[in-house]
Amino acid sequence: MSRTVIPLTTRDVSSFAKALRAQLVARAAAPSHVELLNMLARAVGRRNFQDLRANMDETSSPSAPAPQETADLAVVERVARCFGPEGRLTRWPAKRGDQVLALWVLWSKLPPREESTERQISDQLKTLHDFGDHALLRRELIESGMFSRTSDCRAYRRIEQAPPMTAVALIGRVQA
């Protein structure tokens, strides 16, 4: 009996590695052959190995959905400490990645699909932080691609997009 070759492809190796590592760390002992096959399948977005095999095209690789990105809870807790109990940003994080996550929280609190003036955005940002540098936050929102502005800097608009999973977790943590 010949063995069927089942190719395994992923769109994002980093997300695949993180998902696989999370499953391996959660185990007390080394997984069996079948358990490892199931872990690999889940890391590429399938329910288990049987699901991976069932959705495989005979001539090409499996039609796997994009793997689910996981939130880094340690980073969420670290950045959440930059926010006060009312959800206001009390200090600007030192690490660039943490700064971007903090910006996502501010982004989530600013009005969507609404054009605002520089003064309006500045006034809104002043209510969301305690360290007195709304201009820094406004510039960073633009540079991070979360807001757009006209070339004359008169009109600002929030760019609608899905935040990364770690940012979603942080937004939920700060608003809780």
OpenMM code with the backbone's topology and positions (N, CA, C; nanometers):
from openmm import Vec3, app, unit

residues = "MET SER ARG THR VAL ILE PRO LEU THR THR ARG ASP VAL SER SER PHE ALA LYS ALA LEU ARG ALA GLN LEU VAL ALA ARG ALA ALA ALA PRO SER HIS VAL GLU LEU LEU ASN MET LEU ALA ARG ALA VAL GLY ARG ARG ASN PHE GLN ASP LEU ARG ALA ASN MET ASP GLU THR SER SER PRO SER ALA PRO ALA PRO GLN GLU THR ALA ASP LEU ALA VAL VAL GLU ARG VAL ALA ARG CYS PHE GLY PRO GLU GLY ARG LEU THR ARG TRP PRO ALA LYS ARG GLY ASP GLN VAL LEU ALA LEU TRP VAL LEU TRP SER LYS LEU PRO PRO ARG GLU GLU SER THR GLU ARG GLN ILE SER ASP GLN LEU LYS THR LEU HIS ASP PHE GLY ASP HIS ALA LEU LEU ARG ARG GLU LEU ILE GLU SER GLY MET PHE SER ARG THR SER ASP CYS ARG ALA TYR ARG ARG ILE GLU GLN ALA PRO PRO MET THR ALA VAL ALA LEU ILE GLY ARG VAL GLN ALA".split()
positions = [
    Vec3(0.0846, -0.1180, 0.0000),
    Vec3(0.0000, 0.0000, 0.0000),
    Vec3(0.0887, 0.1237, 0.0000),
    Vec3(0.0666, 0.2116, -0.0958),
    Vec3(0.1488, 0.3320, -0.1038),
    Vec3(0.0970, 0.4371, -0.0061),
    Vec3(0.1884, 0.5156, 0.0419),
    Vec3(0.1541, 0.6200, 0.1382),
    Vec3(0.1185, 0.7473, 0.0623),
    Vec3(0.0129, 0.8141, 0.1045),
    Vec3(-0.0279, 0.9400, 0.0437),
    Vec3(0.0564, 1.0521, 0.1028),
    Vec3(0.1172, 1.1292, 0.0156),
    Vec3(0.1964, 1.2430, 0.0608),
    Vec3(0.1006, 1.3590, 0.0863),
    Vec3(0.1088, 1.4134, 0.2054),
    Vec3(0.0221, 1.5255, 0.2426),
    Vec3(0.1109, 1.6463, 0.2675),
    Vec3(0.1152, 1.7392, 0.1725),
    Vec3(0.2010, 1.8566, 0.1898),
    Vec3(0.1464, 1.9500, 0.2977),
    Vec3(0.2370, 2.0186, 0.3622),
    Vec3(0.2001, 2.1142, 0.4667),
    Vec3(0.2581, 2.2494, 0.4275),
    Vec3(0.1703, 2.3456, 0.4033),
    Vec3(0.2165, 2.4799, 0.3679),
    Vec3(0.1547, 2.5805, 0.4635),
    Vec3(0.2243, 2.6904, 0.4800),
    Vec3(0.1734, 2.7975, 0.5650),
    Vec3(0.2088, 2.9310, 0.5015),
    Vec3(0.1215, 3.0287, 0.5212),
    Vec3(0.1463, 3.1620, 0.4661),
    Vec3(0.2410, 3.2417, 0.5541),
    Vec3(0.2412, 3.2102, 0.6837),
    Vec3(0.3215, 3.2872, 0.7784),
    Vec3(0.3943, 3.1917, 0.8720),
    Vec3(0.5231, 3.1734, 0.8501),
    Vec3(0.6023, 3.0802, 0.9294),
    Vec3(0.6096, 3.1242, 1.0750),
    Vec3(0.6153, 3.2534, 1.0995),
    Vec3(0.6246, 3.3037, 1.2362),
    Vec3(0.4998, 3.2681, 1.3168),
    Vec3(0.3819, 3.2919, 1.2611),
    Vec3(0.2576, 3.2563, 1.3303),
    Vec3(0.2479, 3.1055, 1.3490),
    Vec3(0.2922, 3.0304, 1.2477),
    Vec3(0.2933, 2.8847, 1.2571),
    Vec3(0.3812, 2.8392, 1.3737),
    Vec3(0.5014, 2.8953, 1.3823),
    Vec3(0.5941, 2.8574, 1.4894),
    Vec3(0.5387, 2.8943, 1.6267),
    Vec3(0.4781, 3.0117, 1.6384),
    Vec3(0.4201, 3.0535, 1.7670),
    Vec3(0.3058, 2.9616, 1.8086),
    Vec3(0.2192, 2.9275, 1.7128),
    Vec3(0.1055, 2.8404, 1.7435),
    Vec3(0.1532, 2.7012, 1.7838),
    Vec3(0.2535, 2.6494, 1.7128),
    Vec3(0.3068, 2.5170, 1.7456),
    Vec3(0.3763, 2.5190, 1.8809),
    Vec3(0.4540, 2.6211, 1.9069),
    Vec3(0.5234, 2.6318, 2.0353),
    Vec3(0.4243, 2.6381, 2.1509),
    Vec3(0.3174, 2.7155, 2.1354),
    Vec3(0.2170, 2.7273, 2.2416),
    Vec3(0.1556, 2.5915, 2.2738),
    Vec3(0.1316, 2.5107, 2.1710),
    Vec3(0.0761, 2.3774, 2.1939),
    Vec3(0.1771, 2.2860, 2.2620),
    Vec3(0.3039, 2.2949, 2.2215),
    Vec3(0.4072, 2.2098, 2.2816),
    Vec3(0.4337, 2.2479, 2.4268),
    Vec3(0.4346, 2.3767, 2.4568),
    Vec3(0.4597, 2.4232, 2.5934),
    Vec3(0.3472, 2.3797, 2.6870),
    Vec3(0.2255, 2.3713, 2.6349),
    Vec3(0.1103, 2.3345, 2.7172),
    Vec3(0.1113, 2.1870, 2.7568),
    Vec3(0.1977, 2.1088, 2.6964),
    Vec3(0.2033, 1.9646, 2.7258),
    Vec3(0.3065, 1.9349, 2.8332),
    Vec3(0.2791, 1.8327, 2.9118),
    Vec3(0.3732, 1.7911, 3.0163),
    Vec3(0.4789, 1.6964, 2.9599),
    Vec3(0.4407, 1.6157, 2.8608),
    Vec3(0.5328, 1.5167, 2.8030),
    Vec3(0.5389, 1.5357, 2.6516),
    Vec3(0.6343, 1.4678, 2.5907),
    Vec3(0.6481, 1.4751, 2.4451),
    Vec3(0.5241, 1.4144, 2.3793),
    Vec3(0.4748, 1.4755, 2.2710),
    Vec3(0.3547, 1.4228, 2.2054),
    Vec3(0.3850, 1.2967, 2.1251),
    Vec3(0.2831, 1.2139, 2.1088),
    Vec3(0.2970, 1.0959, 2.0236),
    Vec3(0.2968, 1.1413, 1.8775),
    Vec3(0.3184, 1.0458, 1.7881),
    Vec3(0.3205, 1.0749, 1.6449),
    Vec3(0.1882, 1.1388, 1.6001),
    Vec3(0.0768, 1.0793, 1.6381),
    Vec3(-0.0550, 1.1297, 1.5977),
    Vec3(-0.0827, 1.2654, 1.6625),
    Vec3(-0.0458, 1.2807, 1.7895),
    Vec3(-0.0658, 1.4092, 1.8564),
    Vec3(0.0153, 1.5193, 1.7886),
    Vec3(0.1377, 1.4883, 1.7467),
    Vec3(0.2209, 1.5860, 1.6776),
    Vec3(0.1609, 1.6229, 1.5417),
    Vec3(0.1069, 1.5240, 1.4699),
    Vec3(0.0399, 1.5535, 1.3426),
    Vec3(-0.0785, 1.6482, 1.3648),
    Vec3(-0.1555, 1.6242, 1.4696),
    Vec3(-0.2687, 1.7121, 1.5004),
    Vec3(-0.2213, 1.8525, 1.5368),
    Vec3(-0.1119, 1.8626, 1.6120),
    Vec3(-0.0570, 1.9942, 1.6482),
    Vec3(-0.0127, 2.0707, 1.5243),
    Vec3(0.0552, 2.0014, 1.4336),
    Vec3(0.0993, 2.0658, 1.3098),
    Vec3(-0.0208, 2.1156, 1.2293),
    Vec3(-0.1245, 2.0335, 1.2209),
    Vec3(-0.2444, 2.0729, 1.1464),
    Vec3(-0.3110, 2.1944, 1.2106),
    Vec3(-0.3208, 2.1955, 1.3436),
    Vec3(-0.3824, 2.3102, 1.4124),
    Vec3(-0.2990, 2.4365, 1.3931),
    Vec3(-0.1671, 2.4218, 1.3875),
    Vec3(-0.0799, 2.5385, 1.3711),
    Vec3(-0.0982, 2.6062, 1.2351),
    Vec3(-0.1480, 2.5318, 1.1351),
    Vec3(-0.1755, 2.5938, 1.0045),
    Vec3(-0.3227, 2.6280, 0.9880),
    Vec3(-0.3992, 2.6190, 1.0980),
    Vec3(-0.5369, 2.6654, 1.0942),
    Vec3(-0.6426, 2.5587, 1.0758),
    Vec3(-0.6067, 2.4320, 1.0807),
    Vec3(-0.7037, 2.3231, 1.0678),
    Vec3(-0.7427, 2.2703, 1.2048),
    Vec3(-0.8574, 2.1994, 1.2121),
    Vec3(-0.9033, 2.1450, 1.3404),
    Vec3(-0.8113, 2.0339, 1.3894),
    Vec3(-0.7726, 1.9450, 1.2978),
    Vec3(-0.6838, 1.8335, 1.3313),
    Vec3(-0.6265, 1.7777, 1.2013),
    Vec3(-0.5482, 1.6706, 1.2129),
    Vec3(-0.4831, 1.6142, 1.0957),
    Vec3(-0.5846, 1.5592, 0.9954),
    Vec3(-0.6919, 1.4984, 1.0438),
    Vec3(-0.7940, 1.4460, 0.9530),
    Vec3(-0.8570, 1.5589, 0.8712),
    Vec3(-0.8797, 1.6720, 0.9341),
    Vec3(-0.9338, 1.7880, 0.8630),
    Vec3(-0.8349, 1.8359, 0.7567),
    Vec3(-0.7071, 1.8371, 0.7905),
    Vec3(-0.6032, 1.8761, 0.6945),
    Vec3(-0.6043, 1.7819, 0.5748),
    Vec3(-0.6081, 1.6515, 0.6018),
    Vec3(-0.6068, 1.5514, 0.4954),
    Vec3(-0.7343, 1.5591, 0.4116),
    Vec3(-0.8495, 1.5783, 0.4747),
    Vec3(-0.9769, 1.5821, 0.4030),
    Vec3(-0.9870, 1.7029, 0.3098),
    Vec3(-0.9227, 1.8118, 0.3441),
    Vec3(-0.9308, 1.9334, 0.2633),
    Vec3(-0.8137, 1.9498, 0.1683),
    Vec3(-0.7387, 1.8439, 0.1491),
    Vec3(-0.6239, 1.8488, 0.0598),
    Vec3(-0.6698, 1.8277, -0.0842),
    Vec3(-0.6211, 1.9095, -0.1721),
    Vec3(-0.6461, 1.8941, -0.3151),
    Vec3(-0.5472, 1.7901, -0.3665),
    Vec3(-0.5920, 1.7014, -0.4534),
    Vec3(-0.5064, 1.5947, -0.5060),
    Vec3(-0.3828, 1.6477, -0.5781),
    Vec3(-0.3946, 1.7642, -0.6408),
    Vec3(-0.2844, 1.8130, -0.7230),
    Vec3(-0.2016, 1.9219, -0.6578),
    Vec3(-0.2467, 1.9739, -0.5487),
    Vec3(-0.1716, 2.0834, -0.4877),
    Vec3(-0.1735, 2.0717, -0.3365),
    Vec3(-0.1262, 2.1741, -0.2746),
    Vec3(-0.1218, 2.1748, -0.1286),
    Vec3(-0.2617, 2.1949, -0.0716),
    Vec3(-0.2806, 2.1652, 0.0561),
    Vec3(-0.4118, 2.1826, 0.1173),
    Vec3(-0.4564, 2.3287, 0.1141),
    Vec3(-0.5858, 2.3459, 0.1072),
    Vec3(-0.6399, 2.4820, 0.1046),
    Vec3(-0.6633, 2.5284, 0.2479),
    Vec3(-0.5553, 2.5489, 0.3186),
    Vec3(-0.5646, 2.5857, 0.4600),
    Vec3(-0.5929, 2.7340, 0.4754),
    Vec3(-0.6783, 2.7672, 0.5704),
    Vec3(-0.6984, 2.9085, 0.5995),
    Vec3(-0.5752, 2.9648, 0.6686),
    Vec3(-0.5654, 3.0949, 0.6737),
    Vec3(-0.4525, 3.1573, 0.7415),
    Vec3(-0.4540, 3.1172, 0.8884),
    Vec3(-0.3377, 3.0863, 0.9449),
    Vec3(-0.3349, 3.0468, 1.0852),
    Vec3(-0.3803, 3.1611, 1.1748),
    Vec3(-0.4431, 3.1240, 1.2850),
    Vec3(-0.4887, 3.2241, 1.3803),
    Vec3(-0.3697, 3.2831, 1.4533),
    Vec3(-0.3591, 3.4129, 1.4504),
    Vec3(-0.2557, 3.4822, 1.5255),
    Vec3(-0.2952, 3.4763, 1.6727),
    Vec3(-0.1972, 3.4572, 1.7586),
    Vec3(-0.2273, 3.4518, 1.9016),
    Vec3(-0.1753, 3.5772, 1.9698),
    Vec3(-0.2427, 3.6165, 2.0757),
    Vec3(-0.2023, 3.7350, 2.1515),
    Vec3(-0.0909, 3.6977, 2.2484),
    Vec3(0.0091, 3.7822, 2.2588),
    Vec3(0.1180, 3.7639, 2.3543),
    Vec3(0.0743, 3.8274, 2.4859),
    Vec3(0.0275, 3.7445, 2.5789),
    Vec3(-0.0315, 3.7954, 2.7028),
    Vec3(0.0703, 3.8625, 2.7931),
    Vec3(0.1963, 3.8212, 2.7860),
    Vec3(0.2997, 3.8876, 2.8666),
    Vec3(0.3171, 4.0320, 2.8205),
    Vec3(0.3156, 4.0527, 2.6903),
    Vec3(0.3269, 4.1883, 2.6353),
    Vec3(0.2020, 4.2689, 2.6706),
    Vec3(0.0860, 4.2058, 2.6631),
    Vec3(-0.0390, 4.2747, 2.6985),
    Vec3(-0.0313, 4.3262, 2.8416),
    Vec3(0.0125, 4.2427, 2.9345),
    Vec3(0.0215, 4.2843, 3.0752),
    Vec3(0.1248, 4.3956, 3.0939),
    Vec3(0.2381, 4.3846, 3.0237),
    Vec3(0.3425, 4.4872, 3.0356),
    Vec3(0.2917, 4.6230, 2.9867),
    Vec3(0.2269, 4.6249, 2.8721),
    Vec3(0.1787, 4.7516, 2.8161),
    Vec3(0.0574, 4.8022, 2.8946),
    Vec3(-0.0225, 4.7126, 2.9486),
    Vec3(-0.1394, 4.7545, 3.0280),
    Vec3(-0.0967, 4.8346, 3.1507),
    Vec3(0.0242, 4.8104, 3.2006),
    Vec3(0.0740, 4.8870, 3.3152),
    Vec3(0.1003, 5.0335, 3.2800),
    Vec3(0.1029, 5.0671, 3.1519),
    Vec3(0.1205, 5.2063, 3.1090),
    Vec3(-0.0111, 5.2835, 3.1148),
    Vec3(-0.1207, 5.2142, 3.1440),
    Vec3(-0.2523, 5.2760, 3.1500),
    Vec3(-0.3006, 5.2795, 3.2939),
    Vec3(-0.3702, 5.3870, 3.3273),
    Vec3(-0.4273, 5.4008, 3.4607),
    Vec3(-0.5588, 5.3257, 3.4712),
    Vec3(-0.6203, 5.3276, 3.5905),
    Vec3(-0.7457, 5.2550, 3.6105),
    Vec3(-0.8614, 5.3075, 3.5249),
    Vec3(-0.8548, 5.4336, 3.4831),
    Vec3(-0.9609, 5.4901, 3.3983),
    Vec3(-0.9356, 5.4635, 3.2504),
    Vec3(-0.8271, 5.3930, 3.2182),
    Vec3(-0.7950, 5.3639, 3.0794),
    Vec3(-0.7161, 5.4727, 3.0103),
    Vec3(-0.6645, 5.5697, 3.0867),
    Vec3(-0.5831, 5.6776, 3.0288),
    Vec3(-0.4370, 5.6336, 3.0250),
    Vec3(-0.3674, 5.6694, 2.9181),
    Vec3(-0.2253, 5.6388, 2.9044),
    Vec3(-0.1479, 5.7280, 3.0012),
    Vec3(-0.0843, 5.6676, 3.1007),
    Vec3(-0.0159, 5.7463, 3.2039),
    Vec3(0.1305, 5.7711, 3.1711),
    Vec3(0.1895, 5.6832, 3.0892),
    Vec3(0.3294, 5.7030, 3.0492),
    Vec3(0.3501, 5.6421, 2.9114),
    Vec3(0.4474, 5.6959, 2.8394),
    Vec3(0.4795, 5.6504, 2.7045),
    Vec3(0.5764, 5.5334, 2.7164),
    Vec3(0.5430, 5.4154, 2.6619),
    Vec3(0.6321, 5.2993, 2.6731),
    Vec3(0.7667, 5.3245, 2.6050),
    Vec3(0.8700, 5.2574, 2.6544),
    Vec3(1.0049, 5.2752, 2.6000),
    Vec3(1.0247, 5.1972, 2.4700),
    Vec3(0.9716, 5.0764, 2.4620),
    Vec3(0.9920, 4.9919, 2.3437),
    Vec3(0.8961, 5.0314, 2.2314),
    Vec3(0.9473, 5.0300, 2.1095),
    Vec3(0.8662, 5.0699, 1.9939),
    Vec3(0.7434, 4.9799, 1.9776),
    Vec3(0.7602, 4.8507, 1.9934),
    Vec3(0.6464, 4.7599, 1.9807),
    Vec3(0.5386, 4.7888, 2.0835),
    Vec3(0.5803, 4.8222, 2.2056),
    Vec3(0.4849, 4.8566, 2.3114),
    Vec3(0.4157, 4.9893, 2.2804),
    Vec3(0.4893, 5.0822, 2.2214),
    Vec3(0.4306, 5.2109, 2.1834),
    Vec3(0.3186, 5.1903, 2.0817),
    Vec3(0.3446, 5.1047, 1.9827),
    Vec3(0.2440, 5.0794, 1.8792),
    Vec3(0.1194, 5.0158, 1.9410),
    Vec3(0.1389, 4.9239, 2.0354),
    Vec3(0.0231, 4.8631, 2.1019),
    Vec3(-0.0561, 4.9673, 2.1804),
    Vec3(0.0135, 5.0573, 2.2484),
    Vec3(-0.0548, 5.1647, 2.3220),
    Vec3(-0.1322, 5.2541, 2.2250),
    Vec3(-0.0747, 5.2778, 2.1071),
    Vec3(-0.1440, 5.3589, 2.0066),
    Vec3(-0.2731, 5.2917, 1.9603),
    Vec3(-0.2715, 5.1579, 1.9510),
    Vec3(-0.3931, 5.0868, 1.9112),
    Vec3(-0.5062, 5.1127, 2.0102),
    Vec3(-0.4728, 5.1193, 2.1390),
    Vec3(-0.5758, 5.1478, 2.2399),
    Vec3(-0.6336, 5.2870, 2.2161),
    Vec3(-0.5460, 5.3848, 2.1931),
    Vec3(-0.5938, 5.5209, 2.1656),
    Vec3(-0.6765, 5.5235, 2.0374),
    Vec3(-0.6279, 5.4547, 1.9347),
    Vec3(-0.6987, 5.4458, 1.8060),
    Vec3(-0.8411, 5.3955, 1.8278),
    Vec3(-0.8557, 5.2944, 1.9149),
    Vec3(-0.9885, 5.2351, 1.9370),
    Vec3(-1.0848, 5.3313, 2.0056),
    Vec3(-1.0311, 5.4318, 2.0739),
    Vec3(-1.1156, 5.5266, 2.1472),
    Vec3(-1.1478, 5.6524, 2.0669),
    Vec3(-1.0876, 5.6662, 1.9504),
    Vec3(-1.1126, 5.7834, 1.8658),
    Vec3(-1.2229, 5.7510, 1.7657),
    Vec3(-1.3015, 5.8505, 1.7255),
    Vec3(-1.4201, 5.8237, 1.6430),
    Vec3(-1.3856, 5.7710, 1.5032),
    Vec3(-1.4544, 5.6643, 1.4605),
    Vec3(-1.4325, 5.6099, 1.3260),
    Vec3(-1.5122, 5.6866, 1.2206),
    Vec3(-1.4658, 5.6773, 1.0961),
    Vec3(-1.5369, 5.7339, 0.9807),
    Vec3(-1.5810, 5.8779, 1.0022),
    Vec3(-1.4925, 5.9552, 1.0633),
    Vec3(-1.5239, 6.0953, 1.0907),
    Vec3(-1.3999, 6.1790, 1.0622),
    Vec3(-1.4170, 6.2847, 0.9868),
    Vec3(-1.3059, 6.3748, 0.9588),
    Vec3(-1.2974, 6.4779, 1.0706),
    Vec3(-1.1760, 6.4994, 1.1213),
    Vec3(-1.1555, 6.5922, 1.2327),
    Vec3(-1.0442, 6.6898, 1.1989),
    Vec3(-1.0469, 6.8040, 1.2645),
    Vec3(-0.9381, 6.9004, 1.2493),
    Vec3(-0.8247, 6.8620, 1.3440),
    Vec3(-0.7103, 6.9247, 1.3252),
    Vec3(-0.5969, 6.8996, 1.4137),
    Vec3(-0.6328, 6.9343, 1.5578),
    Vec3(-0.7032, 7.0423, 1.5768),
    Vec3(-0.7446, 7.0861, 1.7107),
    Vec3(-0.8365, 6.9809, 1.7758),
    Vec3(-0.9321, 6.9282, 1.6983),
    Vec3(-1.0240, 6.8278, 1.7525),
    Vec3(-0.9500, 6.7004, 1.7936),
    Vec3(-0.8582, 6.6545, 1.7076),
    Vec3(-0.7806, 6.5339, 1.7401),
    Vec3(-0.6958, 6.5598, 1.8636),
    Vec3(-0.6316, 6.6752, 1.8701),
    Vec3(-0.5488, 6.7090, 1.9865),
    Vec3(-0.6321, 6.7115, 2.1139),
    Vec3(-0.7500, 6.7712, 2.1076),
    Vec3(-0.8371, 6.7770, 2.2252),
    Vec3(-0.8809, 6.6375, 2.2690),
    Vec3(-0.9112, 6.5519, 2.1721),
    Vec3(-0.9503, 6.4147, 2.2061),
    Vec3(-0.8335, 6.3387, 2.2679),
    Vec3(-0.7137, 6.3556, 2.2122),
    Vec3(-0.5959, 6.2872, 2.2664),
    Vec3(-0.5624, 6.3364, 2.4068),
    Vec3(-0.5861, 6.4641, 2.4335),
    Vec3(-0.5598, 6.5185, 2.5677),
    Vec3(-0.6436, 6.4474, 2.6734),
    Vec3(-0.7625, 6.4031, 2.6355),
    Vec3(-0.8491, 6.3333, 2.7320),
    Vec3(-0.8103, 6.1867, 2.7500),
    Vec3(-0.7197, 6.1366, 2.6654),
    Vec3(-0.6844, 5.9947, 2.6690),
    Vec3(-0.5484, 5.9662, 2.7312),
    Vec3(-0.4739, 6.0719, 2.7690),
    Vec3(-0.3420, 6.0480, 2.8286),
    Vec3(-0.3135, 6.1502, 2.9381),
    Vec3(-0.2121, 6.1181, 3.0204),
    Vec3(-0.1790, 6.2029, 3.1354),
    Vec3(-0.0397, 6.2641, 3.1295),
    Vec3(0.0392, 6.2354, 3.0257),
    Vec3(0.1778, 6.2837, 3.0285),
    Vec3(0.2009, 6.4097, 2.9463),
    Vec3(0.0963, 6.4694, 2.8899),
    Vec3(0.1038, 6.6026, 2.8327),
    Vec3(0.1699, 6.6190, 2.6977),
    Vec3(0.1736, 6.5158, 2.6143),
    Vec3(0.2342, 6.5319, 2.4823),
    Vec3(0.1400, 6.4779, 2.3748),
    Vec3(0.0296, 6.5475, 2.3544),
    Vec3(-0.0675, 6.5041, 2.2541),
    Vec3(-0.0112, 6.5132, 2.1121),
    Vec3(0.0828, 6.6042, 2.0889),
    Vec3(0.1424, 6.6176, 1.9553),
    Vec3(0.2220, 6.4920, 1.9195),
    Vec3(0.2945, 6.4378, 2.0161),
    Vec3(0.3679, 6.3125, 1.9937),
    Vec3(0.2704, 6.2018, 1.9551),
    Vec3(0.1629, 6.1892, 2.0290),
    Vec3(0.0651, 6.0840, 2.0015),
    Vec3(0.0014, 6.1026, 1.8643),
    Vec3(-0.0314, 6.2255, 1.8292),
    Vec3(-0.0922, 6.2541, 1.6991),
    Vec3(0.0036, 6.2155, 1.5862),
    Vec3(0.1304, 6.2555, 1.5993),
    Vec3(0.2307, 6.2211, 1.4967),
    Vec3(0.2499, 6.0700, 1.4867),
    Vec3(0.2556, 6.0035, 1.6010),
    Vec3(0.2770, 5.8586, 1.6013),
    Vec3(0.1587, 5.7836, 1.5400),
    Vec3(0.0378, 5.8310, 1.5630),
    Vec3(-0.0789, 5.7687, 1.5004),
    Vec3(-0.0703, 5.7789, 1.3480),
    Vec3(-0.0201, 5.8922, 1.2988),
    Vec3(-0.0023, 5.9106, 1.1541),
    Vec3(0.1080, 5.8178, 1.1031),
    Vec3(0.2240, 5.8213, 1.1689),
    Vec3(0.3389, 5.7421, 1.1235),
    Vec3(0.3134, 5.5923, 1.1313),
    Vec3(0.2297, 5.5498, 1.2242),
    Vec3(0.1991, 5.4074, 1.2391),
    Vec3(0.0910, 5.3607, 1.1423),
    Vec3(0.0358, 5.4513, 1.0640),
    Vec3(-0.0657, 5.4143, 0.9660),
    Vec3(-0.2040, 5.3940, 1.0248),
    Vec3(-0.2279, 5.4460, 1.1438),
    Vec3(-0.3593, 5.4327, 1.2069),
    Vec3(-0.4499, 5.5517, 1.1759),
    Vec3(-0.3877, 5.6628, 1.1384),
    Vec3(-0.4602, 5.7835, 1.1004),
    Vec3(-0.4000, 5.8366, 0.9716),
    Vec3(-0.4805, 5.9076, 0.8955),
    Vec3(-0.4295, 5.9775, 0.7771),
    Vec3(-0.4622, 6.1250, 0.7942),
    Vec3(-0.3889, 6.2063, 0.7211),
    Vec3(-0.4173, 6.3501, 0.7232),
    Vec3(-0.3916, 6.4061, 0.5844),
    Vec3(-0.4536, 6.5168, 0.5574),
    Vec3(-0.4335, 6.5826, 0.4288),
    Vec3(-0.2948, 6.6463, 0.4276),
    Vec3(-0.2466, 6.6795, 0.3093),
    Vec3(-0.1117, 6.7366, 0.2980),
    Vec3(-0.0985, 6.8706, 0.3701),
    Vec3(-0.2088, 6.9433, 0.3839),
    Vec3(-0.2028, 7.0707, 0.4565),
    Vec3(-0.2313, 7.0539, 0.6065),
    Vec3(-0.2466, 6.9306, 0.6515),
    Vec3(-0.2676, 6.8957, 0.7937),
    Vec3(-0.3965, 6.9526, 0.8514),
    Vec3(-0.4936, 6.9790, 0.7678),
    Vec3(-0.6198, 7.0355, 0.8171),
    Vec3(-0.7211, 6.9281, 0.8557),
    Vec3(-0.7186, 6.8153, 0.7868),
    Vec3(-0.8193, 6.7115, 0.8108),
    Vec3(-0.7518, 6.5798, 0.8477),
    Vec3(-0.7988, 6.5195, 0.9550),
    Vec3(-0.7483, 6.3918, 1.0047),
    Vec3(-0.8615, 6.2903, 1.0004),
    Vec3(-0.8253, 6.1660, 0.9706),
    Vec3(-0.9256, 6.0599, 0.9635),
    Vec3(-0.8632, 5.9292, 1.0122),
    Vec3(-0.9385, 5.8582, 1.0963),
    Vec3(-0.8938, 5.7273, 1.1443),
    Vec3(-0.8998, 5.6287, 1.0287),
    Vec3(-0.7948, 5.5500, 1.0110),
    Vec3(-0.7915, 5.4477, 0.9069),
    Vec3(-0.8511, 5.3202, 0.9660),
    Vec3(-0.9602, 5.2744, 0.9066),
    Vec3(-1.0287, 5.1551, 0.9574),
    Vec3(-0.9518, 5.0305, 0.9148),
    Vec3(-0.9148, 4.9507, 1.0127),
    Vec3(-0.8394, 4.8283, 0.9893),
    Vec3(-0.8533, 4.7392, 1.1115),
    Vec3(-0.8207, 4.6138, 1.0946),
    Vec3(-0.8282, 4.5194, 1.2065),
    Vec3(-0.6971, 4.5246, 1.2843),
    Vec3(-0.7032, 4.5529, 1.4136),
    Vec3(-0.5807, 4.5534, 1.4943),
    Vec3(-0.5255, 4.4115, 1.5087),
    Vec3(-0.3956, 4.3981, 1.5333),
    Vec3(-0.3389, 4.2659, 1.5600),
    Vec3(-0.4013, 4.2060, 1.6871),
    Vec3(-0.3929, 4.0741, 1.7019),
    Vec3(-0.4552, 4.0059, 1.8155),
    Vec3(-0.4028, 4.0559, 1.9498),
    Vec3(-0.2737, 4.0844, 1.9588),
    Vec3(-0.2190, 4.1348, 2.0851),
    Vec3(-0.2803, 4.2705, 2.1174),
    Vec3(-0.3011, 4.3534, 2.0162),
    Vec3(-0.3645, 4.4841, 2.0381),
    Vec3(-0.5103, 4.4667, 2.0792),
    Vec3(-0.5801, 4.3711, 2.0191),
    Vec3(-0.7194, 4.3448, 2.0561),
    Vec3(-0.7271, 4.3031, 2.2028),
    Vec3(-0.6344, 4.2164, 2.2442),
    Vec3(-0.6319, 4.1724, 2.3843),
    Vec3(-0.6025, 4.2900, 2.4775),
    Vec3(-0.5106, 4.3777, 2.4370),
    Vec3(-0.4773, 4.4942, 2.5192),
    Vec3(-0.5961, 4.5904, 2.5283),
    Vec3(-0.6642, 4.6131, 2.4183),
    Vec3(-0.7818, 4.7010, 2.4182),
    Vec3(-0.8861, 4.6474, 2.5164),
    Vec3(-0.9101, 4.5177, 2.5118),
    Vec3(-1.0045, 4.4569, 2.6052),
    Vec3(-0.9584, 4.4673, 2.7496),
    Vec3(-0.8292, 4.4505, 2.7711),
    Vec3(-0.7729, 4.4561, 2.9078),
    Vec3(-0.7829, 4.5975, 2.9644),
    Vec3(-0.7537, 4.6985, 2.8831),
    Vec3(-0.7563, 4.8374, 2.9299),
    Vec3(-0.9004, 4.8835, 2.9531),
    Vec3(-0.9929, 4.8394, 2.8707),
    Vec3(-1.1323, 4.8815, 2.8848),
    Vec3(-1.2056, 4.8058, 2.9943),
    Vec3(-1.1493, 4.6950, 3.0424),
    Vec3(-1.2161, 4.6137, 3.1461),
    Vec3(-1.2115, 4.6802, 3.2821),
] * unit.nanometer
topology = app.Topology()
chain = topology.addChain("A")
for resn in residues:
    res = topology.addResidue(resn, chain)
    for name in ("N", "CA", "C"):
        topology.addAtom(name, app.Element.getBySymbol(name[0]), res)
